[in-house]
Amino acid sequence: MAENRAPGGNDRSTPVEIQALISMFAAAVLMTAIALLAIFIAGPQPPRLRLTDPTWQWTSWTPRAGETPLAVQDPAAYTIQFRRDGTFKAVADCNQVAGTYGVNPAGRAGGGTDGLSIVPASANLAACGAESLSDTFVQELGSASQYLIAGSQLTIRLAPRGTMTFEAPAPVASPSSVP
């Protein structure tokens, strides 16, 4: 800003400079109000799920890329829970499975698929019935190569091809939170 010195040595701004300052202040207030309104309208964003957050339920399986996914009839009978210590536990119909897993981050901000290896180590394998997918579930977990979480859905890519899709079950409301 240009300086104008009055005879007494006081700094004075010209009316044009004062108007410019008022305009800049008004623009800043307006931009802040618009940003706050956008946040209010969008509402709170759900937290992004991590691999270790839920117990994932198996919902579909695509044996080969490009094929129609096969729906899992009882997703709650086929679950996997990844623990923070690098181990997992799973339910495969009438069988319990445990083992280890490793993650290799993609290294890209904003998404991408992370590398994933799953090693089923122990299982109590019983014959669950003719319609059971227990053996397939355990075998395919062992071919995991990558994973991607989008919303409440986990997709595990299988080597050399195919996918397993899991869903995080909706949280159950506790009795104290029900109106």
Secondary structure as UniProt FT lines:
FT   STRAND          4..5
FT   TURN            7..8
FT   STRAND          11..12
FT   HELIX           15..42
FT   TURN            51..52
FT   STRAND          55..62
FT   TURN            65..66
FT   STRAND          70..71
FT   HELIX           75..77
FT   STRAND          78..82
FT   TURN            84..85
FT   STRAND          87..92
FT   TURN            93..94
FT   STRAND          95..104
FT   TURN            109..110
FT   STRAND          114..123
FT   TURN            130..131
FT   HELIX           134..141
FT   TURN            142..143
FT   STRAND          144..150
FT   TURN            151..152
FT   STRAND          153..158
FT   STRAND          163..167
FT   HELIX           175..177
//
